[in-house]
Amino acid sequence: MDTVKKMILKKLAILGAAGTVFAAGLGAKSVTVEESEFSKSHIPGKFILPSDGESWTWGMAPIYDEKGKLHVFNSVIPNKGNWIKNSKIVHWTADSPEGPYTLEGDLFACEETSYHNPQISKVGDTYVLVYLLNKHTDANGSMQEVGIATAKSLNGPWTESPHNPIIPAAGKMGGYDIRHASNPTFVATPEGEYRIYYKSMTTKHNYREISLAVSDKIEGPYVNYEGNPLISYADKELDIEDPYAFYYNGYYYMIVEDRRDVRGMLEGNWYPGKEVKNGGNRPGLIYKSKDGIDWGIPEIGYQTNTAYFGRKLARTERPHILWKDGHPEYLFLACHDKDPTAGFFVKIDNWRGE
């Protein structure tokens, strides 16, 4: 028996009842993960929002105001600190994605709480910001939860929901304790329901899954969907994160970071125990759904910094769309390339859904 097959069979025996494992070469059916029309529409832009030398910037949540001014919200972390304890959300403005950008100041900053990974939306006349909250620590040094704030103007004042954390690291999911909830993305449905998709983890295992919480009010309270998690590859020892979900032309879409090579697994280039490098060192994925519950097989949603700019491969994560007149105009991506910037944007060239 060859070495690889021995390793596979040994891994299967260890996993046992933990779930069915996809294994290339052992009869599992593979698929081709095609490049989406969304990804094909991208035109490389530029890297933006450099750090000040004393801190590092991360991610970009962009939105236009009523007069066409661009506002960007993102995380800033001191070089001598870390995002778990010291991240804050700041506010930038510019006349266009190319910049230059003006730092308007801190939006959420607190000694007792780390505010991280914001996502911005608008519902009617209300701006909605969702974000990661970290108020406590556990044995792993982090207890991640989800917060929400609203405002009538992007310049504030912002009001945090009295229900925060609206998705706490508490309760059950699939019979297991919820260990943390983070990296939220907000969607208003055509039926008037409000959804927050987020990265979830439970005490069942150590893999990231995508779950959903719903409410009939923007500020909550939010209730976890009983069928959570919606997207999971935990039984294959893989995970995804950084969801950005939206409803467009009759369909729900979700763009995610392919953290541990889900694409490779789906295409059969995987086996139990294969060493996979974590992080956004590969193209992202995009899912499409009629109901926002059943997501199916993804396609490639975005490329790496190497594909767009010809640079050495760096982690490309946290997708966010800048919308204009109801259509997606730019995709913003966090990336720590050779320059100390928050990331880059690409132009979405006339994509209208698939």
FITORMAR-152845 format. One record per residue: x, y, z of N, C-alpha, C in turn. Coordinates in steps of 0.1 Angstrom, whole numbers, padded with zeros to 4 digits, always signed. Example, Ala and Ser with C-alpha at 12.3 -4.5 7.8 and 13.67 -1.06 7.14 Angstrom:
BEGIN
+0132-0057+0078+0123-0045+0078+0132-0033+0078
+0128-0022+0071+0137-0011+0071+0129+0000+0079
END
This chain:
BEGIN
+0009-0012+0000+0000+0000+0000+0009+0012+0000
+0006+0022-0009+0015+0034-0010+0013+0043+0002
+0023+0051+0004+0023+0060+0016+0011+0069+0017
+0007+0075+0006-0004+0085+0006-0017+0078+0010
-0019+0066+0004-0031+0059+0008-0031+0054+0022
-0020+0050+0027-0019+0047+0042-0023+0059+0050
-0018+0070+0047-0021+0082+0054-0035+0086+0054
-0042+0084+0042-0056+0087+0040-0064+0078+0049
-0061+0065+0048-0069+0055+0056-0067+0057+0071
-0055+0061+0075-0053+0064+0089-0061+0076+0094
-0061+0086+0085-0069+0098+0089-0084+0095+0090
-0089+0087+0080-0103+0084+0080-0106+0076+0093
-0098+0067+0098-0100+0060+0110-0100+0069+0122
-0092+0079+0122-0091+0088+0133-0104+0097+0133
-0108+0101+0122-0120+0110+0121-0133+0103+0125
-0134+0090+0121-0145+0082+0125-0159+0089+0123
-0166+0091+0134-0179+0097+0134-0179+0112+0132
-0168+0118+0131-0167+0132+0130-0174+0138+0117
-0175+0129+0107-0182+0133+0094-0176+0127+0082
-0183+0128+0071-0178+0122+0059-0167+0130+0053
-0156+0124+0050-0144+0131+0045-0143+0129+0030
-0141+0140+0023-0138+0140+0008-0124+0136+0007
-0121+0125-0001-0107+0121-0004-0105+0118-0019
-0097+0126-0025-0094+0124-0039-0088+0110-0041
-0093+0103-0050-0087+0089-0053-0094+0078-0046
-0104+0082-0037-0111+0071-0030-0126+0071-0034
-0129+0075-0046-0142+0074-0051-0151+0087-0050
-0145+0098-0044-0153+0110-0043-0153+0117-0057
-0165+0124-0060-0166+0131-0072-0161+0145-0071
-0153+0149-0080-0148+0163-0080-0155+0171-0091
-0154+0184-0089-0160+0194-0098-0150+0204-0102
-0152+0211-0113-0144+0222-0117-0149+0235-0112
-0142+0242-0104-0146+0255-0099-0143+0266-0109
-0153+0270-0117-0151+0280-0128-0148+0294-0123
-0142+0302-0131-0141+0316-0128-0154+0323-0131
-0160+0330-0121-0173+0337-0123-0171+0349-0133
-0183+0353-0138-0183+0365-0146-0180+0377-0138
-0184+0376-0125-0180+0387-0116-0165+0389-0115
-0157+0378-0114-0143+0379-0113-0137+0383-0126
-0143+0378-0137-0138+0382-0150-0140+0397-0153
-0149+0404-0146-0152+0418-0149-0142+0427-0143
-0133+0422-0134-0124+0431-0126-0113+0437-0135
-0111+0450-0132-0100+0457-0138-0091+0463-0127
-0078+0459-0126-0070+0463-0114-0070+0478-0113
-0070+0482-0100-0070+0496-0096-0057+0500-0090
-0057+0503-0077-0044+0507-0070-0045+0504-0055
-0034+0504-0049-0033+0502-0034-0035+0516-0028
-0043+0516-0016-0046+0528-0010-0045+0528+0005
-0047+0539+0012-0047+0540+0026-0034+0535+0033
-0023+0542+0030-0010+0537+0037-0011+0540+0052
-0003+0532+0059-0002+0534+0074+0006+0547+0077
+0006+0551+0090+0013+0563+0094+0027+0559+0100
+0031+0547+0099+0044+0542+0105+0043+0537+0119
+0033+0542+0127+0031+0538+0140+0020+0528+0142
+0012+0526+0132+0001+0516+0132-0001+0510+0118
-0009+0500+0117-0012+0494+0104-0027+0494+0102
-0030+0497+0089-0044+0498+0085-0048+0484+0079
-0061+0481+0080-0066+0468+0075-0080+0469+0070
-0083+0464+0058-0096+0463+0053-0102+0477+0049
-0113+0476+0041-0119+0489+0037-0134+0486+0034
-0143+0493+0041-0157+0492+0039-0162+0505+0033
-0164+0506+0020-0166+0518+0013-0181+0521+0010
-0185+0534+0010-0199+0537+0006-0199+0552+0002
-0208+0555-0008-0210+0569-0012-0221+0576-0003
-0220+0589+0000-0231+0596+0006-0240+0601-0004
-0250+0609+0000-0260+0614-0009-0255+0623-0020
-0243+0630-0017-0237+0639-0026-0226+0633-0034
-0224+0620-0033-0214+0613-0041-0200+0613-0035
-0199+0618-0022-0186+0617-0015-0184+0603-0010
-0171+0599-0012-0168+0585-0008-0163+0585+0007
-0169+0575+0014-0165+0573+0028-0160+0559+0030
-0149+0557+0037-0144+0544+0039-0142+0542+0054
-0146+0531+0060-0144+0527+0073-0135+0515+0074
-0125+0515+0083-0116+0504+0084-0109+0503+0097
-0101+0493+0099-0095+0490+0112-0081+0496+0112
-0077+0502+0123-0063+0506+0126-0058+0500+0139
-0047+0494+0138-0041+0487+0150-0027+0492+0152
-0023+0496+0164-0010+0501+0167+0000+0490+0165
+0012+0494+0160+0023+0484+0158+0027+0477+0171
+0026+0483+0182+0029+0477+0195+0018+0469+0201
+0006+0469+0194-0005+0462+0200-0009+0450+0191
-0022+0446+0191-0027+0436+0182-0042+0438+0181
-0048+0432+0170-0062+0435+0167-0071+0430+0177
-0067+0419+0185-0076+0414+0195-0079+0423+0206
-0069+0431+0210-0071+0441+0221-0071+0455+0217
-0065+0459+0206-0062+0473+0204-0068+0479+0191
-0076+0471+0183-0081+0477+0171-0092+0487+0173
-0092+0497+0164-0103+0507+0164-0108+0509+0150
-0120+0514+0149-0126+0517+0136-0124+0532+0133
-0119+0535+0121-0117+0549+0118-0125+0552+0105
-0125+0565+0102-0134+0571+0091-0125+0579+0082
-0126+0576+0069-0118+0583+0059-0128+0589+0048
-0124+0599+0041-0132+0604+0030-0123+0607+0018
-0129+0607+0006-0122+0610-0006-0132+0614-0017
-0128+0620-0028-0136+0623-0039-0138+0611-0048
-0129+0602-0048-0129+0590-0057-0121+0579-0050
-0123+0567-0055-0115+0556-0049-0100+0558-0050
-0096+0565-0060-0081+0567-0062-0075+0576-0051
-0084+0584-0044-0079+0593-0034-0076+0606-0040
-0069+0615-0032-0063+0612-0019-0074+0611-0008
-0070+0605+0003-0080+0603+0014-0076+0612+0026
-0087+0616+0032-0086+0624+0045-0091+0616+0056
-0083+0615+0067-0087+0608+0079-0096+0618+0087
-0109+0614+0088-0118+0622+0096-0118+0620+0111
-0112+0608+0115-0111+0606+0129-0115+0592+0133
-0115+0589+0146-0119+0576+0151-0134+0576+0151
-0140+0564+0147-0154+0562+0148-0158+0555+0161
-0151+0543+0163-0152+0536+0175-0139+0532+0180
-0135+0537+0192-0122+0534+0199-0125+0533+0214
-0120+0523+0220-0122+0521+0234-0111+0513+0241
-0108+0517+0253-0097+0509+0260-0102+0495+0264
-0115+0494+0267-0120+0481+0271-0125+0472+0260
-0126+0477+0248-0132+0469+0237-0124+0471+0224
-0121+0460+0217-0115+0461+0204-0126+0461+0193
-0126+0472+0185-0136+0472+0174-0128+0469+0161
-0134+0460+0153-0126+0455+0142-0135+0451+0130
-0129+0450+0118-0136+0445+0106-0150+0450+0103
-0152+0463+0101-0165+0469+0099-0170+0466+0085
-0183+0466+0083-0190+0465+0070-0201+0475+0070
-0203+0483+0059-0212+0494+0059-0223+0492+0048
-0236+0495+0052-0247+0494+0043-0256+0506+0045
-0266+0507+0036-0277+0517+0038-0290+0511+0036
-0300+0514+0045-0314+0509+0044-0323+0521+0045
-0329+0525+0034-0337+0537+0034-0328+0549+0037
-0332+0556+0048-0323+0568+0052-0314+0565+0063
-0312+0552+0066-0303+0548+0077-0291+0541+0073
-0279+0545+0078-0267+0538+0075-0265+0528+0086
-0260+0516+0082-0259+0505+0091-0244+0500+0091
-0238+0500+0102-0224+0495+0104-0224+0483+0113
-0219+0472+0108-0217+0460+0116-0202+0457+0117
-0198+0451+0128-0184+0450+0131-0182+0439+0141
-0169+0435+0143-0165+0426+0153-0162+0433+0166
-0167+0427+0177-0165+0432+0190-0156+0422+0198
-0147+0427+0205-0139+0418+0214-0137+0425+0228
-0146+0421+0237-0146+0427+0250-0140+0418+0261
-0138+0405+0258-0134+0396+0268-0123+0387+0262
-0117+0379+0270-0107+0369+0266-0111+0356+0272
-0107+0345+0265-0109+0332+0270-0096+0325+0270
-0096+0312+0270-0083+0304+0271-0075+0306+0258
-0082+0310+0247-0075+0312+0234-0071+0327+0232
-0074+0335+0242-0071+0349+0241-0080+0358+0234
-0092+0352+0230-0101+0360+0222-0115+0355+0223
-0125+0364+0225-0139+0360+0225-0145+0370+0215
-0148+0366+0203-0153+0375+0193-0168+0374+0192
-0174+0387+0191-0188+0388+0190-0192+0399+0180
-0205+0401+0177-0209+0410+0166-0216+0421+0172
-0213+0433+0167-0220+0445+0171-0226+0452+0159
-0235+0462+0162-0242+0470+0151-0244+0484+0156
-0243+0494+0147-0246+0507+0150-0253+0514+0138
-0261+0524+0140-0268+0531+0130-0266+0546+0131
-0268+0553+0119-0267+0567+0119-0275+0572+0107
-0280+0585+0108-0287+0591+0097-0277+0598+0087
-0265+0600+0092-0254+0606+0084-0241+0598+0086
-0233+0597+0075-0220+0590+0076-0211+0598+0085
-0214+0610+0088-0206+0618+0097-0210+0617+0111
-0221+0608+0114-0226+0606+0127-0236+0616+0131
-0241+0615+0143-0236+0606+0154-0241+0592+0152
-0233+0582+0156-0236+0568+0155-0241+0563+0169
-0252+0554+0168-0258+0549+0179-0256+0534+0179
-0249+0528+0189-0248+0514+0190-0261+0508+0196
-0264+0496+0190-0276+0490+0194-0276+0486+0209
-0287+0488+0216-0288+0484+0230-0287+0469+0232
-0289+0462+0221-0288+0447+0221-0274+0442+0219
-0264+0451+0217-0250+0446+0215-0245+0438+0227
-0237+0428+0225-0235+0422+0212-0247+0415+0206
-0251+0419+0194-0263+0413+0188-0262+0399+0184
-0249+0394+0182-0247+0380+0180-0236+0377+0190
-0239+0372+0202-0229+0369+0212-0222+0356+0211
-0211+0354+0217-0205+0341+0218-0211+0333+0229
-0224+0329+0227-0232+0323+0237-0243+0315+0230
-0249+0305+0237-0259+0297+0231-0254+0285+0224
-0263+0278+0217-0260+0266+0210-0261+0266+0195
-0254+0258+0188-0255+0257+0174-0252+0242+0171
-0263+0235+0166-0261+0221+0163-0258+0212+0175
-0262+0217+0187-0260+0210+0199-0247+0213+0206
-0239+0222+0200-0226+0226+0206-0226+0240+0210
-0218+0244+0220-0217+0258+0224-0211+0266+0213
-0216+0278+0211-0211+0288+0202-0198+0294+0209
-0187+0293+0202-0174+0298+0208-0171+0312+0204
-0174+0316+0192-0174+0330+0188-0181+0333+0175
-0185+0345+0173-0192+0350+0161-0184+0363+0157
-0181+0364+0144-0173+0375+0140-0175+0378+0125
-0168+0389+0121-0167+0393+0106-0181+0393+0100
-0190+0401+0105-0204+0401+0100-0205+0409+0087
-0216+0405+0080-0220+0412+0068-0236+0413+0068
-0241+0425+0065-0255+0428+0067-0262+0429+0054
-0274+0423+0053-0283+0423+0041-0297+0426+0045
-0303+0435+0038-0318+0438+0039-0325+0430+0028
-0334+0421+0032-0340+0413+0022-0352+0420+0015
-0357+0416+0003-0368+0422-0003-0381+0421+0005
-0382+0411+0014-0393+0410+0023-0393+0418+0035
-0383+0426+0037-0382+0434+0049-0375+0428+0061
-0369+0417+0059-0361+0410+0070-0347+0415+0069
-0341+0415+0081-0327+0419+0082-0318+0407+0085
-0308+0405+0078-0299+0393+0080-0285+0397+0082
-0279+0390+0091-0264+0392+0093-0258+0378+0091
-0250+0377+0081-0242+0365+0079-0229+0367+0086
-0223+0357+0092-0211+0359+0099-0203+0346+0100
-0190+0347+0104-0182+0336+0107-0185+0330+0121
-0188+0317+0121-0191+0311+0134-0181+0300+0137
-0179+0298+0150-0171+0286+0155-0178+0281+0167
-0178+0267+0169-0184+0261+0181-0174+0252+0187
-0178+0247+0199-0169+0237+0206-0168+0224+0199
-0175+0222+0188-0175+0209+0181-0161+0207+0175
-0156+0218+0169-0143+0216+0162-0137+0230+0161
-0126+0231+0154-0118+0244+0154-0118+0250+0140
-0129+0248+0132-0130+0253+0118-0141+0263+0117
-0138+0273+0108-0147+0284+0106-0158+0280+0096
-0170+0284+0100-0182+0282+0092-0189+0295+0090
-0199+0295+0081-0207+0307+0078-0221+0304+0083
-0226+0313+0092-0239+0312+0098-0247+0324+0096
-0260+0324+0101-0269+0335+0098-0277+0338+0110
-0279+0351+0113-0289+0356+0123-0298+0365+0117
-0311+0365+0121-0322+0373+0115-0329+0382+0125
-0335+0393+0120-0343+0401+0128-0353+0409+0119
-0364+0414+0126-0373+0422+0118-0371+0437+0121
-0360+0440+0129-0356+0454+0132-0341+0455+0129
-0336+0466+0124-0322+0468+0121-0314+0466+0133
-0318+0472+0144-0310+0472+0157-0311+0459+0164
-0320+0450+0160-0322+0437+0167-0333+0438+0177
-0334+0427+0185-0325+0416+0186-0325+0407+0174
-0313+0400+0172-0312+0390+0162-0312+0376+0167
-0318+0367+0160-0319+0353+0164-0312+0344+0154
-0304+0335+0159-0297+0326+0150-0306+0317+0142
-0304+0315+0130-0311+0306+0121-0310+0291+0126
-0321+0284+0127-0320+0271+0134-0312+0261+0125
-0310+0263+0112-0303+0254+0104-0288+0257+0103
-0283+0266+0111-0269+0270+0111-0260+0257+0114
-0248+0257+0108-0242+0267+0099-0247+0264+0085
-0247+0275+0077-0252+0274+0063-0242+0269+0054
-0229+0273+0056-0218+0268+0047-0207+0263+0056
-0204+0250+0055-0193+0244+0063-0186+0233+0056
-0173+0233+0058-0164+0223+0052-0156+0217+0064
-0162+0218+0076-0155+0213+0088-0152+0198+0087
-0162+0190+0081-0160+0176+0080-0148+0172+0071
-0143+0182+0063-0132+0180+0054-0120+0187+0060
-0120+0192+0072-0109+0199+0079-0105+0212+0071
-0115+0219+0065-0113+0231+0058-0123+0241+0063
-0119+0254+0060-0129+0264+0064-0128+0277+0055
-0137+0285+0056-0138+0298+0048-0141+0309+0058
-0139+0322+0054-0143+0333+0063-0144+0346+0055
-0145+0357+0062-0147+0370+0056-0158+0371+0046
-0170+0367+0050-0181+0368+0040-0185+0382+0037
-0189+0385+0025-0195+0397+0021-0208+0393+0013
-0220+0395+0019-0232+0390+0012-0240+0402+0007
-0247+0400-0004-0256+0411-0009-0267+0405-0017
-0278+0412-0019-0289+0408-0027-0289+0417-0040
-0290+0411-0052-0288+0418-0064-0296+0411-0075
-0305+0418-0082-0312+0413-0094-0318+0399-0091
-0324+0398-0080-0332+0385-0077-0324+0374-0071
-0311+0376-0068-0303+0365-0062-0295+0371-0050
-0293+0362-0041-0283+0365-0030-0269+0360-0035
-0259+0368-0031-0245+0364-0034-0237+0365-0022
-0226+0357-0021-0217+0358-0010-0203+0356-0015
-0194+0366-0012-0180+0365-0016-0173+0362-0003
-0164+0352-0004-0156+0348+0008-0141+0346+0005
-0134+0346+0016-0120+0343+0015-0119+0327+0015
-0111+0321+0006-0109+0307+0006-0097+0304+0015
-0100+0303+0028-0089+0303+0038-0080+0291+0037
-0086+0279+0034-0079+0267+0035-0081+0258+0022
-0082+0264+0011-0083+0257-0002-0095+0248-0004
-0107+0254-0002-0119+0247-0005-0120+0244-0020
-0115+0253-0028-0115+0251-0043-0107+0238-0046
-0095+0237-0040-0087+0225-0042-0094+0212-0038
-0101+0212-0027-0109+0201-0023-0120+0197-0032
-0127+0207-0037-0138+0205-0046-0133+0199-0060
-0122+0203-0063-0116+0199-0076-0108+0186-0075
-0108+0180-0063-0101+0167-0060-0087+0168-0057
-0081+0180-0056-0067+0182-0052-0065+0183-0037
-0069+0172-0030-0070+0173-0016-0071+0159-0010
-0066+0157+0002-0067+0145+0009-0066+0147+0024
-0072+0139+0032-0071+0142+0047-0056+0142+0051
-0053+0153+0059-0040+0154+0064-0031+0163+0055
-0036+0166+0043-0027+0175+0034-0025+0188+0041
-0013+0193+0041-0009+0205+0047-0014+0217+0039
-0021+0226+0044-0027+0237+0037-0023+0250+0044
-0018+0260+0037-0014+0272+0043-0026+0281+0046
-0028+0286+0058-0040+0294+0061-0039+0308+0055
-0050+0314+0054-0050+0328+0050-0054+0329+0035
-0055+0342+0031-0060+0345+0017-0049+0345+0007
-0042+0334+0006-0031+0332-0003-0035+0325-0016
-0048+0326-0019-0054+0320-0031-0066+0328-0035
-0072+0326-0047-0084+0334-0051-0095+0332-0042
-0104+0342-0040-0116+0341-0032-0127+0334-0040
-0138+0331-0033-0149+0324-0039-0162+0332-0039
-0171+0330-0048-0184+0336-0048-0195+0326-0049
-0205+0327-0040-0216+0318-0040-0229+0325-0045
-0238+0318-0051-0251+0324-0055-0262+0315-0050
-0273+0322-0046-0284+0315-0040-0297+0322-0042
-0308+0315-0044-0321+0321-0047-0327+0326-0033
-0324+0318-0023-0331+0322-0010-0321+0327+0001
-0308+0326-0002-0298+0330+0008-0296+0320+0019
-0301+0308+0017-0300+0297+0027-0292+0286+0021
-0296+0281+0009-0288+0271+0002-0279+0277-0008
-0266+0274-0007-0256+0281-0014-0249+0273-0025
-0249+0260-0025-0244+0252-0035-0229+0253-0037
-0224+0251-0050-0210+0251-0053-0206+0265-0057
-0195+0270-0052-0190+0283-0056-0183+0284-0069
-0180+0296-0073-0171+0299-0084-0160+0308-0078
-0150+0310-0087-0139+0320-0082-0145+0334-0082
-0143+0341-0071-0149+0354-0069-0140+0366-0071
-0127+0364-0068-0117+0374-0070-0104+0367-0070
-0094+0374-0076-0080+0369-0078-0071+0374-0067
-0059+0370-0067-0049+0375-0057-0042+0388-0062
-0034+0394-0053-0026+0405-0057-0016+0402-0068
-0011+0389-0069-0002+0385-0079-0009+0386-0093
-0021+0381-0093-0029+0381-0106-0032+0395-0111
-0036+0404-0101-0040+0417-0105-0028+0426-0108
-0017+0425-0100-0006+0435-0101+0008+0429-0104
+0008+0415-0105+0021+0409-0108+0031+0409-0097
+0027+0411-0084+0035+0412-0073+0037+0398-0066
+0046+0397-0057+0048+0386-0048+0035+0383-0041
+0031+0370-0040+0018+0366-0034+0017+0371-0020
+0006+0378-0016+0004+0382-0003-0011+0379+0000
-0014+0379+0013-0028+0376+0017-0038+0386+0012
-0048+0382+0005-0058+0390+0000-0072+0386+0006
-0078+0395+0014-0089+0391+0022-0100+0402+0023
-0110+0400+0030-0120+0409+0034-0126+0417+0022
-0133+0410+0013-0140+0417+0002-0151+0426+0006
-0152+0437+0000-0163+0447+0002-0166+0454-0012
-0179+0456-0015-0183+0462-0027-0187+0477-0025
-0182+0486-0033-0187+0499-0034-0198+0500-0044
-0210+0504-0040-0222+0505-0049-0224+0519-0053
-0229+0520-0066-0233+0533-0071-0245+0532-0079
-0255+0539-0076-0268+0539-0083-0274+0525-0083
-0272+0517-0072-0278+0504-0071-0270+0493-0078
-0258+0496-0084-0250+0486-0091-0236+0486-0084
-0230+0474-0085-0216+0473-0079-0206+0480-0088
-0198+0489-0083-0189+0497-0091-0174+0492-0088
-0170+0490-0076-0157+0486-0072-0157+0475-0062
-0147+0467-0062-0144+0457-0052-0132+0461-0044
-0133+0463-0031-0122+0466-0022-0117+0453-0015
-0104+0451-0014-0098+0439-0008-0087+0443+0001
-0087+0438+0013-0075+0440+0022-0064+0432+0017
-0052+0438+0018-0040+0430+0014-0027+0437+0019
-0019+0430+0026-0006+0435+0031+0005+0431+0021
+0006+0439+0011+0016+0437+0000+0029+0443+0005
+0038+0446-0005+0051+0452-0001+0049+0466+0004
+0038+0473+0001+0035+0486+0006+0027+0485+0018
+0029+0494+0028+0021+0494+0041+0008+0500+0039
-0001+0494+0031-0014+0500+0028-0025+0491+0034
-0037+0496+0034-0049+0488+0039-0052+0477+0029
-0049+0480+0016-0053+0470+0005-0054+0477-0008
-0063+0471-0017-0064+0477-0030-0079+0476-0035
-0082+0482-0046-0095+0481-0052-0093+0477-0066
-0104+0470-0072-0105+0467-0086-0118+0472-0091
-0118+0477-0103-0131+0482-0110-0139+0470-0114
-0152+0470-0111-0161+0460-0116-0168+0465-0129
-0164+0459-0140-0167+0465-0153-0180+0459-0158
-0191+0466-0155-0204+0463-0160-0209+0449-0157
-0207+0445-0145-0213+0432-0141-0227+0434-0136
-0237+0427-0140-0251+0429-0136-0257+0416-0131
-0249+0407-0125-0254+0395-0120-0253+0384-0130
-0256+0371-0126-0254+0360-0136-0267+0352-0136
END
